[in-house]
Amino acid sequence: MPLSQKEIKLIKSLNIKKYRKQRNLFVAEGRKLIEDLLESNLKPYRLLTTQPSEAHTYELIDEKTMKAISNLDTPSSHFAVFEIPKLHTFKSLRPERFFALYALQDPGNLGTILRSLDWFGPIPAVILSGTVDPFSQKVVQASMGSIGRVPMVLTDCEDLDSYIKKEGIALIAAHMTGFPIDQFKAPEKFCIVIGNEGQGLSDFPLIPDQMISIPPSPYSKCESLNASVSAGILAYWLYSTSR
C-alpha cells in the first residue's frame, strides 16, 4: 500500500534540520537499528516495511514507495520515523566525566563517537553549537542505535563554561601537542573536548586546564588520527581510569 504524496513529502522533509526541528521527528532505516531504538524506548511515529510477514505494528508499503522515501543506495526493508526524544540539560544530567564535541562536521564521525561512548559507558556527550545535528540520518545510521542510549546535552560553549566552573570540572582538550595520556593522572571530574576534523580546537573559545594527546608508535609516520578514532581511544582511557 503506497503512502500519499503528502506523507512522502513530510518524510523527505526530515532530511533537512529545520524541518526535523519543526516537526520533532527523525528517520532511521534498517531493522536492527529500528529495533535498537525501540528497545531504548524512543517513541515511533511511523513504522514501515515491505515485508508482509512483519508484526502488525509495522505498516506495509510497496518497494516503489520505500525507494521513494529511502536515502540509502539500496533501500532496506524497514523504515521508521521517530519522535526526537527530550534531551538532557546540565541541570538534569549533572555529568562529572563526559565528552564535549566542538564543531564536528562529519556525521559519520559523530555517529561513530556516540557508538564508542555507548560501548564504554554510556558516557555522556555534550553536543556544542556548530556540530552536526545528532538526529541527521547519517549520524543516526552511523551510531547504530547508540543515539538512543548515550545521554546528550545540546548546548553552547558559554553554557558549558558556566557548568564546569560551577561544578569544579577540569576542561581537558585533546590536542596533538598535549600531555601523553599514558602519563596523565585524570582528575576526579573532567570534560574531554574533541574538536573539528580539520581545524581542531583552533577557534575554541574556552581555555583548557590541560591538553592531552595520544602518543604514536615511534615508528609511525602517520600525520594524525581521525576524530572518531581519537575519541574512541580516549573513551577507553576514561573508562579504564574510572573503574
Secondary structure, DSSP 8 states (H G I E B T S, - for coil): ----HHHHHHHHHTTSHHHHHHHTEEEEESHHHHHHHHHTT--EEEEEES-TTS-TTSEE--HHHHHHH--SSS--SEEEEEE----B-HHHH--SEEEEE-S---HHHHHHHHHHHHHT----EEEETTS--TTSHHHHHHHTTGGGTS-EEEE-HHHHHHHHHHHT-EEEEEEEEEEEGGG----SSEEEEE-BTTTBTTT--S--SEEEE----TT-------HHHHHHHHHHHHHHH--
